[in-house]
C-alpha cells in the first residue's frame, strides 16, 4: 500500500512580481517500501520545505530549504540500513539519528539552490542540484541517483545545431581524512572529514538532422586537491590532460546517439568506456572496461499523456572504479552514472506510465 499526500502550496507569499515564497508539506506511507532491501518494511516520510524563487531579466534563483523525517528505518554510519540501488528514487545524503526522536526514526535537512544567469540556450549556472546527462531513464554517464551535489558551469549553443555543456563539481568520497580526526573528537562520538573528491565534465551535442542527435562526453574524477586548474580549460580534451597531470585521475568517456522518427518517439543507444588504454585496445588483456545501453520511449502510446519506455543495459563489473579508490566514480556511496551500479550482467526495464 502506498499513500502520498502533497499540499502545495499551503501559502504563497509574493513580495513582488520577481520574488515568491511558498511552503510545501509532503507525507508518504508505504507498507512495503521498495527503496529498501528489507522485505515488508513499512516507512513513513514527512517533509516540510520552503521554496523561494526569484526571476528578473536573465537571473533565475530557485531555493529549497527544509526538514525530512523518516519513520520506520534505522541507520548505521549515517546511511539508512538496507537502502537499495535498484530503484530510481534519489539516494540519501547525510542521515542521522539525533537525540529526541524514536529508535526507528532518522532525519536529514534539505538545502538546495539553483542559480542561473542567461537565456534558455546560453547561461551560466551555480548549483547544488541534480544533473542528468545522456538519454534514457538510467543514464550511464550522469544520473540523478546520487544526492544533489555542488557544481558550477555553463551551457553554450555554439550554433543552431551544436550545444556544449561544461561543469566542475564536488562529490562525497566517503573516505575519511585522518588529518582532522584529533580536532573533531568529542565525548560520546566524533565527526569526520572526507578526502576531497571532485568531478569535471564536458559534453558536446550535434544535431545534423532534425531526427538525429549525436553526443560525446568526457568526465574526470580526481581527489586530494581543491581544484585542478588545468581542468578549468573547458574546450580541451580531458584524456591528454589527465596524462599531463600525472596519470593519477579517473577518466570516463561516453558517446550516445538519439533517433527521433516522430515527435513522440525516441530510439537511443549509449556506449561508455572506462580506463581506456589505446595500445592495448584489441588485446585480450586490454583493461578497457565498458557499458552499453539501448532503448526507446514512446509518448501518447495508448492515450494522451501515456508513455511506454523500454531500456536494456549491460555493464562491466569494473566500471566506475579506479586503481586508486579515492577516484571512484561515486558520491555518498552511489555511482554517479548508472544507478544500479556495475553489475557484469544484463538489466532490462519496461515502464508504462498512464
C-alpha positions as CSV (number, residue, x, y, z in Angstrom):
1,X,0.0,0.0,0.0
2,X,1.3,3.4,-0.9
3,X,-0.3,6.7,0.2
4,X,1.1,10.0,-0.9
5,X,-0.2,13.4,0.2
6,X,1.2,16.7,-1.2
7,X,0.0,20.1,-0.1
8,X,1.4,22.7,-2.5
9,X,1.2,25.4,-2.0
10,X,-0.2,25.9,1.5
11,X,0.6,29.5,1.2
12,X,2.2,31.7,-1.4
13,X,3.8,35.0,-0.4
14,X,4.6,37.2,-3.4
15,X,6.7,40.1,-2.2
16,X,6.9,41.5,-5.7
17,X,6.5,40.3,-9.3
18,X,10.0,38.9,-9.1
19,X,10.0,37.1,-5.8
20,X,7.8,34.3,-4.4
21,X,8.0,32.1,-1.3
22,X,5.8,29.1,-0.7
23,X,5.8,26.2,1.9
24,X,5.3,22.6,0.8
25,X,4.4,19.7,3.1
26,X,4.6,16.1,1.9
27,X,3.5,12.9,3.6
28,X,4.2,9.4,2.1
29,X,3.4,6.0,3.6
30,X,4.4,2.6,2.1
31,X,3.7,-0.7,3.8
32,X,6.5,-2.4,1.8
33,X,8.9,0.3,0.7
34,X,10.9,-0.8,-2.4
35,X,13.6,1.8,-1.7
36,X,14.9,-0.6,1.0
37,X,16.3,-4.1,0.6
38,X,14.4,-5.3,3.7
39,X,11.2,-7.0,2.8
40,X,8.0,-5.8,4.4
41,X,9.5,-2.6,5.8
42,X,6.8,0.0,6.5
43,X,8.1,3.5,6.1
44,X,6.5,6.9,6.6
45,X,8.1,10.1,5.2
46,X,7.4,13.6,6.4
47,X,8.9,16.6,4.7
48,X,8.3,20.3,5.2
49,X,10.0,22.5,2.6
50,X,10.2,26.3,2.0
51,X,10.6,27.1,-1.7
52,X,11.8,30.5,-2.8
53,X,12.2,31.7,-6.3
54,X,13.4,35.0,-7.8
55,X,13.2,35.8,-11.5
56,X,14.3,39.1,-13.1
57,X,15.7,39.7,-16.6
58,X,18.4,37.0,-17.1
59,X,18.7,36.0,-13.5
60,X,16.8,32.9,-12.1
61,X,17.3,31.7,-8.5
62,X,15.4,28.7,-7.1
63,X,16.0,27.6,-3.4
64,X,14.6,24.7,-1.4
65,X,15.1,24.5,2.4
66,X,13.5,22.3,5.0
67,X,13.4,19.2,7.1
68,X,12.8,15.5,6.4
69,X,11.8,12.8,8.9
70,X,11.9,9.1,8.1
71,X,9.8,6.9,10.4
72,X,10.4,3.1,10.4
73,X,14.1,3.0,9.4
74,X,17.4,2.6,11.2
75,X,20.8,4.0,10.2
76,X,24.4,3.0,10.5
77,X,27.3,5.2,9.7
78,X,24.9,8.0,8.6
79,X,23.3,5.8,5.9
80,X,20.0,4.1,6.0
81,X,20.3,0.3,6.5
82,X,19.1,-1.7,3.6
83,X,18.9,1.2,1.1
84,X,18.6,-0.3,-2.3
85,X,20.2,0.8,-5.6
86,X,17.6,-1.0,-7.7
87,X,15.1,1.9,-7.6
88,X,15.0,5.2,-9.5
89,X,14.4,7.2,-6.3
90,X,17.3,9.6,-5.5
91,X,19.7,8.3,-2.9
92,X,20.1,9.9,0.6
93,X,22.9,12.0,1.8
94,X,23.7,12.9,5.4
95,X,21.1,11.0,7.6
96,X,21.4,11.0,11.3
97,X,19.7,9.8,14.5
98,X,19.8,12.8,16.9
99,X,18.5,12.7,20.5
100,X,14.8,13.3,20.9
101,X,13.5,11.0,18.1
102,X,12.4,7.3,18.3
103,X,14.8,4.4,17.8
104,X,13.3,3.6,14.4
105,X,13.4,7.2,13.1
106,X,16.1,9.3,11.4
107,X,16.2,12.7,9.7
108,X,18.1,15.0,7.4
109,X,17.9,18.6,6.3
110,X,17.3,19.9,2.8
111,X,19.3,22.9,1.4
112,X,19.4,23.1,-2.4
113,X,20.0,26.0,-4.7
114,X,19.8,26.6,-8.4
115,X,21.2,29.9,-9.7
116,X,21.2,30.6,-13.5
117,X,22.1,33.6,-15.5
118,X,21.4,33.9,-19.2
119,X,18.7,32.8,-21.6
120,X,17.3,29.3,-22.3
121,X,20.1,28.5,-24.8
122,X,23.2,30.2,-23.2
123,X,23.6,30.5,-19.5
124,X,26.0,30.2,-16.5
125,X,24.9,28.1,-13.5
126,X,26.0,27.8,-9.9
127,X,24.0,24.9,-8.3
128,X,23.6,22.4,-5.6
129,X,21.1,20.4,-7.6
130,X,20.6,17.3,-9.7
131,X,22.3,16.7,-13.0
132,X,21.5,14.2,-15.8
133,X,23.5,13.6,-18.9
134,X,22.5,11.2,-21.7
135,X,19.2,9.8,-23.0
136,X,17.1,7.2,-21.2
137,X,15.9,6.6,-17.7
138,X,19.0,5.2,-16.1
139,X,21.8,7.2,-17.7
140,X,25.2,5.5,-17.9
141,X,27.0,8.9,-17.8
142,X,25.4,11.0,-15.1
143,X,22.1,10.1,-13.5
144,X,20.1,11.8,-10.7
145,X,20.5,8.8,-8.5
146,X,23.2,10.5,-6.4
147,X,22.2,13.1,-3.9
148,X,22.2,16.7,-5.1
149,X,25.8,18.0,-5.3
150,X,27.5,21.3,-5.7
151,X,28.6,22.2,-9.3
152,X,29.1,25.2,-11.4
153,X,29.5,25.7,-15.2
154,X,27.8,26.9,-18.3
155,X,25.8,25.8,-21.4
156,X,26.5,27.4,-24.7
157,X,24.8,27.0,-28.1
158,X,27.7,27.3,-30.4
159,X,25.5,27.0,-33.5
160,X,21.8,26.3,-34.1
161,X,22.5,22.6,-34.1
162,X,25.6,22.4,-31.8
163,X,25.4,22.7,-28.0
164,X,28.1,22.5,-25.4
165,X,27.9,21.9,-21.6
166,X,30.8,22.2,-19.1
167,X,30.7,21.8,-15.3
168,X,33.0,21.4,-12.3
169,X,31.7,20.0,-9.0
170,X,32.3,18.3,-5.7
171,X,31.4,14.7,-4.7
172,X,31.3,12.9,-1.4
173,X,34.1,10.3,-1.3
174,X,33.2,8.5,1.9
175,X,36.9,8.1,2.6
176,X,37.9,9.6,5.9
177,X,40.7,12.1,6.1
178,X,42.6,11.2,9.3
179,X,44.4,14.6,9.4
180,X,41.4,16.2,11.0
181,X,40.4,13.4,13.4
182,X,42.1,14.9,16.5
183,X,40.4,18.2,16.1
184,X,36.9,16.9,16.0
185,X,36.9,14.2,18.7
186,X,34.3,14.6,21.4
187,X,32.9,12.6,24.3
188,X,30.4,10.0,23.1
189,X,31.4,10.4,19.4
190,X,33.3,12.3,16.8
191,X,32.9,14.0,13.4
192,X,34.9,13.1,10.4
193,X,36.0,14.9,7.2
194,X,36.2,13.1,3.9
195,X,39.1,13.3,1.5
196,X,38.2,15.8,-1.2
197,X,36.8,14.2,-4.4
198,X,36.0,16.4,-7.4
199,X,34.3,15.8,-10.8
200,X,34.6,17.8,-14.0
201,X,32.9,17.1,-17.3
202,X,32.1,18.5,-20.7
203,X,29.6,17.3,-23.3
204,X,29.1,18.2,-27.0
205,X,25.8,17.6,-28.8
206,X,25.5,17.8,-32.6
207,X,22.2,17.6,-34.4
208,X,23.0,17.2,-38.1
209,X,19.4,16.3,-38.9
210,X,16.1,17.1,-37.2
211,X,15.7,13.5,-36.4
212,X,19.2,12.7,-35.3
213,X,21.3,13.8,-32.2
214,X,24.9,12.7,-31.7
215,X,26.7,13.4,-28.4
216,X,30.0,12.8,-26.7
217,X,31.1,13.3,-23.1
218,X,34.2,13.2,-21.0
219,X,34.3,13.1,-17.2
220,X,37.1,13.2,-14.7
221,X,37.1,12.4,-11.0
222,X,40.1,13.5,-9.0
223,X,41.0,13.9,-5.4
224,X,43.3,15.4,-2.8
225,X,43.3,18.9,-4.2
226,X,40.6,21.6,-4.1
227,X,40.7,22.4,-7.8
228,X,43.0,21.2,-10.6
229,X,43.5,24.4,-12.6
230,X,44.2,22.5,-15.9
231,X,40.6,21.0,-15.8
232,X,39.3,24.6,-15.9
233,X,40.0,24.5,-19.6
234,X,36.6,23.5,-20.9
235,X,37.4,23.1,-24.6
236,X,40.5,20.9,-24.3
237,X,40.1,17.0,-24.3
238,X,40.5,15.7,-20.7
239,X,42.1,12.4,-21.7
240,X,45.5,14.0,-22.5
241,X,45.2,16.5,-19.6
242,X,44.9,13.7,-17.0
243,X,48.1,12.3,-18.5
244,X,49.7,15.7,-18.3
245,X,48.9,16.0,-14.5
246,X,50.4,12.6,-13.8
247,X,48.0,9.7,-14.7
248,X,46.5,9.8,-11.2
249,X,42.9,10.6,-12.1
250,X,39.9,8.7,-13.4
251,X,38.7,9.5,-16.9
252,X,35.4,8.2,-18.3
253,X,34.3,8.7,-21.9
254,X,30.9,8.1,-23.4
255,X,29.0,8.6,-26.7
256,X,25.3,8.4,-27.4
257,X,23.0,8.7,-30.4
258,X,19.3,9.5,-30.5
259,X,17.0,8.9,-33.4
260,X,13.7,10.8,-33.4
261,X,11.5,9.3,-36.2
262,X,8.4,11.0,-34.8
263,X,7.9,13.8,-32.3
264,X,6.6,11.3,-29.8
265,X,9.2,8.6,-30.4
266,X,12.9,8.4,-29.4
267,X,15.2,5.5,-30.1
268,X,18.7,5.7,-28.5
269,X,22.0,3.9,-27.8
270,X,24.8,4.7,-25.4
271,X,28.4,3.4,-25.1
272,X,30.6,4.2,-22.1
273,X,34.3,3.5,-21.8
274,X,36.2,3.5,-18.5
275,X,40.0,3.2,-18.3
276,X,40.8,3.2,-22.0
277,X,44.4,2.1,-22.9
278,X,44.8,2.8,-26.6
279,X,47.9,0.5,-27.2
280,X,46.0,-2.5,-25.7
281,X,42.6,-1.8,-27.2
282,X,42.3,-5.1,-29.1
283,X,44.5,-7.3,-26.8
284,X,42.9,-9.9,-24.7
285,X,44.1,-8.2,-21.5
286,X,43.0,-4.8,-22.7
287,X,41.9,-3.1,-19.4
288,X,39.0,-1.5,-21.4
289,X,36.0,-1.5,-19.2
290,X,32.7,-0.5,-20.7
291,X,29.0,-0.5,-20.5
292,X,26.3,0.0,-23.2
293,X,22.6,0.7,-23.3
294,X,19.8,0.8,-25.8
295,X,16.1,1.7,-25.5
296,X,13.2,3.6,-26.8
297,X,10.5,5.9,-25.5
298,X,7.0,6.4,-27.0
299,X,4.7,9.1,-25.6
300,X,0.9,9.1,-26.1
301,X,1.1,5.4,-27.0
302,X,-2.2,4.3,-25.6
303,X,-4.0,7.5,-24.6
304,X,-3.0,11.1,-24.3
305,X,-0.2,11.7,-21.8
306,X,0.6,8.0,-21.5
307,X,4.2,6.8,-22.0
308,X,6.0,3.5,-22.8
309,X,9.7,3.0,-22.1
310,X,11.9,0.0,-22.7
311,X,15.6,0.1,-21.8
312,X,18.3,-2.6,-21.8
313,X,21.7,-2.1,-20.1
314,X,24.9,-4.1,-19.8
315,X,27.7,-3.0,-17.6
316,X,31.2,-4.5,-16.8
317,X,31.5,-5.0,-13.1
318,X,34.8,-2.9,-13.1
319,X,33.4,0.4,-14.4
320,X,33.2,3.5,-12.2
321,X,36.0,2.1,-10.1
322,X,39.7,3.2,-10.2
323,X,43.0,1.7,-9.3
324,X,43.1,4.5,-6.7
325,X,39.8,4.1,-4.8
326,X,39.8,7.8,-3.9
327,X,38.9,8.5,-7.5
328,X,36.0,6.1,-7.8
329,X,33.0,7.5,-9.8
330,X,30.8,7.5,-6.7
331,X,29.2,10.1,-4.3
332,X,27.7,9.2,-0.9
333,X,28.2,5.5,-1.9
334,X,26.1,5.7,-5.1
335,X,27.5,5.5,-8.6
336,X,27.4,8.9,-10.4
337,X,26.3,7.1,-13.6
338,X,24.1,4.0,-13.8
339,X,22.1,3.9,-10.6
340,X,22.2,0.1,-10.3
341,X,26.0,0.2,-10.5
342,X,28.5,-2.0,-12.2
343,X,27.0,-5.5,-12.3
344,X,28.6,-7.5,-15.1
345,X,25.1,-8.7,-16.1
346,X,22.1,-7.6,-18.1
347,X,19.5,-5.2,-16.8
348,X,16.1,-4.8,-18.5
349,X,13.5,-2.3,-17.6
350,X,10.0,-1.8,-19.0
351,X,8.0,1.2,-17.8
352,X,4.4,2.0,-18.8
353,X,3.0,5.3,-17.4
354,X,-0.6,6.2,-17.9
